[in-house]
Amino acid sequence: MLTERRAPKLHGAWSCCDRIIVTGRLPGACYAGATTGFPYPRGMRIFVYPKFAQPLRERIRERAQEVCAANGVSIEHVNKSHLRKQELVARVLAVRGDAPGLVHVLWAMQSCPSYKPWLDKSNGHIFLRGDTGKCLHCYFYFIDEAFGLCFLRVPTWAPFGLHSSIATPTARWRARSGVRASSSCRRTTPSCASSTELMFRSEQSLVPLDDAISRQAVLAADAPCVAGFLGQKITPALAAEIGSRLSTRIQGRCIKHRMGAAGVKVCDTFSRVLRIETTVTCLVPALP
């Protein structure tokens, strides 16, 4: 165990279930094949699909403004990449307090899955196929009596997939989060993130270890290597689901391996804290 081998150099270590992530999808619009059938009954051609989606985007934005007005909350636009949403919300909490209810709403332009019209020249069929783009995302931060500070991310472009992060999970998380998600989306996929944090006594203790971990993660233990070790054949479909990323931020270095919704991430914070975070998809029985 890393904690046992490095015990003399550690101030302490702790592990916890960091958060639960719930994503919601509308069955009739969560994949391109289903969405292809939307324009035809309405007398619209596939190539004018953006005109069909445009009113839905405007309605989401209008509804977000209505919710903010009803709760006396202002909307803040995040248009600079170095601004961290958690810090912006923390500033509001310092003044507002931790009473339950809507805390803050942020708007940010981010990448998102989308669809685009496509003509199959081999048979003349016109349909929608998956694509990526950018759209405005609405982040609703609120304090729940049971879970504490949570947020709901709502993209303003089809397929409008919801993303909710629930902090401080309790035994009641399944019932309450499932009911909330099902009120908007009929399919939900919960994921759980667990983390371990090791606090080192000095930078000299962590820096060499972090360098060794990063080197091994890049050269010998990247996502394709791990998939092969687990007996997963790297097919073209699987190759699109796996990847690795090494980045250096002001706080420190971070490396992440992912395979679909699952992932493992190792970060150091100012060369004093090593954080290991694992995200997995949870299989939860359907609510009655």
C-alpha positions in Angstrom: 0.0 0.0 0.0 1.2 3.5 -0.9 0.0 4.9 2.4 2.0 2.3 4.4 5.2 2.7 2.3 5.1 6.5 2.6 3.7 6.7 6.1 6.8 8.6 7.6 6.4 11.3 4.9 2.6 11.8 5.3 0.7 14.1 7.5 -2.4 12.0 6.9 -4.6 10.3 4.4 -8.3 10.0 3.9 -10.7 8.4 1.5 -14.4 9.1 0.8 -17.2 8.8 -1.7 -16.5 12.2 -3.3 -19.7 12.7 -5.3 -22.4 11.0 -7.3 -23.0 12.1 -10.9 -26.3 11.6 -12.5 -26.8 12.1 -16.3 -30.3 12.1 -17.8 -31.4 11.5 -21.3 -34.7 11.7 -23.2 -35.2 8.3 -24.9 -36.7 9.9 -28.0 -33.8 12.3 -28.6 -30.7 10.7 -27.0 -29.4 9.3 -30.3 -29.4 10.5 -33.9 -31.6 7.7 -35.3 -34.5 8.7 -33.0 -34.1 12.4 -33.6 -34.2 11.9 -37.4 -37.9 11.2 -37.1 -38.7 14.6 -35.4 -38.8 17.0 -38.4 -40.8 14.8 -40.8 -44.2 14.8 -39.0 -43.8 18.6 -38.7 -43.4 19.1 -42.4 -39.7 20.1 -42.0 -36.7 18.8 -44.0 -33.8 17.3 -42.3 -31.4 20.0 -43.6 -33.4 22.7 -41.7 -33.1 20.7 -38.5 -31.3 23.7 -36.7 -34.5 25.7 -37.2 -36.4 23.0 -35.4 -33.9 23.0 -32.5 -33.6 26.8 -32.2 -36.9 27.5 -30.4 -36.1 24.8 -27.9 -32.8 26.5 -27.1 -34.5 29.8 -26.7 -37.1 28.3 -24.4 -34.4 26.8 -22.1 -32.7 30.2 -21.8 -36.0 31.9 -21.1 -36.9 29.4 -18.5 -33.5 29.8 -16.8 -34.1 33.5 -16.5 -37.6 32.9 -15.1 -36.2 30.6 -12.4 -33.5 33.1 -11.5 -36.0 36.0 -11.3 -38.3 33.9 -9.1 -35.5 33.2 -6.6 -33.8 36.5 -6.7 -30.6 35.1 -8.2 -28.5 36.8 -10.9 -27.0 35.0 -13.8 -23.2 35.2 -14.2 -21.5 34.7 -17.6 -18.2 32.7 -17.4 -16.3 33.7 -20.6 -12.7 33.2 -19.5 -11.2 29.7 -19.3 -9.1 30.5 -16.2 -12.2 31.2 -14.1 -13.1 28.3 -11.9 -16.9 27.8 -11.3 -16.3 26.5 -7.8 -14.5 29.7 -6.8 -17.3 31.9 -8.2 -19.9 29.9 -6.3 -17.8 30.0 -3.1 -17.8 33.9 -3.3 -21.6 33.9 -3.4 -21.8 31.4 -0.5 -19.6 33.5 1.6 -22.2 36.3 1.5 -25.4 34.3 1.1 -24.8 31.5 3.7 -25.7 27.8 3.4 -29.4 27.9 3.6 -31.2 25.4 1.3 -32.3 26.7 -2.1 -30.9 28.1 -5.4 -27.5 29.6 -4.8 -26.1 30.8 -8.2 -26.5 30.3 -11.9 -23.6 30.4 -14.3 -23.7 30.4 -18.1 -20.7 29.1 -20.0 -20.0 28.2 -23.7 -18.7 24.6 -23.8 -18.4 21.7 -26.2 -21.4 19.4 -26.4 -22.7 16.4 -28.4 -24.9 17.3 -31.3 -26.4 16.2 -34.6 -25.9 17.3 -38.2 -27.8 16.5 -41.4 -26.2 14.0 -43.6 -26.8 12.7 -47.2 -25.8 9.1 -47.9 -24.9 9.4 -51.6 -24.9 5.6 -52.0 -28.7 5.3 -51.5 -29.9 8.9 -51.3 -31.1 8.7 -47.7 -31.0 11.8 -45.6 -30.7 11.5 -41.9 -29.1 13.0 -38.8 -25.8 11.7 -37.5 -23.7 12.4 -34.4 -21.5 15.4 -34.2 -19.8 17.7 -31.7 -20.1 21.4 -31.3 -20.4 24.2 -28.8 -23.4 25.6 -27.0 -24.4 27.6 -24.0 -24.6 25.5 -20.8 -26.6 26.6 -17.8 -25.2 25.6 -14.4 -27.7 25.7 -11.5 -26.0 25.6 -8.1 -28.3 24.8 -5.2 -28.1 23.6 -1.6 -30.1 20.5 -0.8 -31.1 19.7 2.8 -29.7 16.1 2.5 -26.8 16.4 0.0 -25.4 19.9 0.5 -24.1 21.9 -2.4 -25.1 20.3 -5.8 -25.4 21.5 -9.4 -27.4 20.7 -12.5 -25.9 21.4 -15.9 -28.4 22.0 -18.7 -27.1 22.3 -22.3 -29.1 24.6 -24.6 -28.8 22.4 -27.7 -30.1 19.0 -28.7 -29.9 16.3 -27.4 -30.2 18.3 -24.2 -28.5 15.8 -21.9 -28.6 16.7 -18.2 -25.7 16.3 -15.9 -26.1 16.6 -12.1 -23.4 16.3 -9.4 -24.6 15.4 -5.9 -22.2 16.1 -3.0 -22.1 14.4 0.4 -24.1 11.3 -0.5 -26.3 9.8 2.2 -28.4 6.7 2.4 -31.3 8.6 0.8 -29.4 9.7 -2.3 -31.0 7.0 -4.6 -34.6 7.8 -3.8 -34.3 11.6 -3.9 -31.9 12.0 -6.8 -33.8 9.4 -8.9 -37.1 11.2 -8.4 -35.6 14.6 -9.3 -34.0 13.3 -12.4 -37.0 11.2 -13.6 -39.1 14.4 -13.5 -37.1 15.7 -16.4 -35.6 12.6 -18.1 -36.8 9.1 -18.3 -33.4 7.5 -18.5 -30.8 8.2 -15.9 -27.2 6.9 -15.5 -25.7 7.4 -12.1 -21.9 7.4 -11.6 -20.0 7.5 -8.4 -16.6 9.2 -7.8 -14.4 8.0 -4.9 -11.2 9.8 -3.9 -8.2 9.3 -1.7 -6.0 12.3 -0.7 -2.5 12.0 0.7 -1.1 15.0 2.5 2.7 15.0 2.4 4.9 16.7 4.9 7.0 18.5 2.3 7.4 19.2 -1.4 10.6 17.1 -1.5 8.6 14.1 -0.4 5.9 14.3 -3.1 7.6 15.7 -6.2 9.8 12.7 -6.9 6.9 10.3 -6.3 4.6 12.4 -8.6 7.2 12.4 -11.3 7.6 8.6 -11.2 3.8 8.1 -11.2 3.3 10.5 -14.2 6.2 8.8 -16.1 4.8 5.3 -15.6 1.2 6.4 -16.4 2.3 7.9 -19.7 4.8 5.3 -20.8 3.6 2.0 -19.4 0.1 2.3 -18.0 -1.9 4.4 -20.4 -5.6 3.6 -21.1 -5.0 1.2 -24.1 -2.4 -0.7 -22.1 -4.8 -1.1 -19.2 -7.6 -2.2 -21.5 -5.3 -4.8 -23.1 -4.3 -6.1 -19.7 -7.9 -6.5 -18.7 -8.5 -8.6 -21.9 -10.4 -5.9 -23.8 -9.7 -6.0 -27.5 -9.1 -2.5 -28.9 -11.8 -2.3 -31.6 -12.5 1.0 -33.5 -15.6 1.6 -31.3 -13.6 1.0 -28.1 -10.7 3.2 -29.3 -13.2 6.1 -29.5 -14.1 5.5 -25.8 -10.6 5.4 -24.3 -8.0 8.0 -23.9 -5.4 9.7 -21.7 -4.6 13.3 -20.9 -1.7 14.8 -19.1 -2.0 18.5 -18.1 -0.1 21.0 -16.0 -2.0 23.6 -14.2 -1.1 26.3 -11.6 -2.0 24.0 -8.8 0.1 21.1 -10.2 0.2 18.2 -12.6 -2.8 16.0 -13.5 -3.1 12.8 -15.5 -6.3 11.1 -16.4 -7.1 7.8 -18.1 -10.7 7.1 -19.2 -12.7 4.3 -20.8 -16.2 5.5 -21.6 -17.9 6.7 -18.4 -15.2 5.2 -16.2 -11.9 6.9 -15.4 -9.0 7.3 -13.0 -7.2 10.6 -12.3 -4.1 11.5 -10.2 -3.4 15.1 -9.4 -1.0 16.9 -7.1 -1.9 20.2 -5.5 0.9 22.6 -4.9 3.3 19.6 -4.5 1.8 18.8 -1.0 -1.4 16.8 -1.7 -1.7 13.8 -4.0 -5.3 13.1 -5.0 -6.4 9.8 -6.6 -9.9 9.9 -8.0 -11.9 7.0 -9.6 -15.2 7.4 -11.4 -17.4 4.4 -12.2 -20.9 3.9 -13.5 -23.3 2.5 -10.9 -25.9 -0.1 -11.8 -28.9 1.0 -9.8 -32.3 -0.9 -9.9 -35.1 1.2 -11.5 -37.3 3.1 -9.2 -40.8 1.7 -8.8 
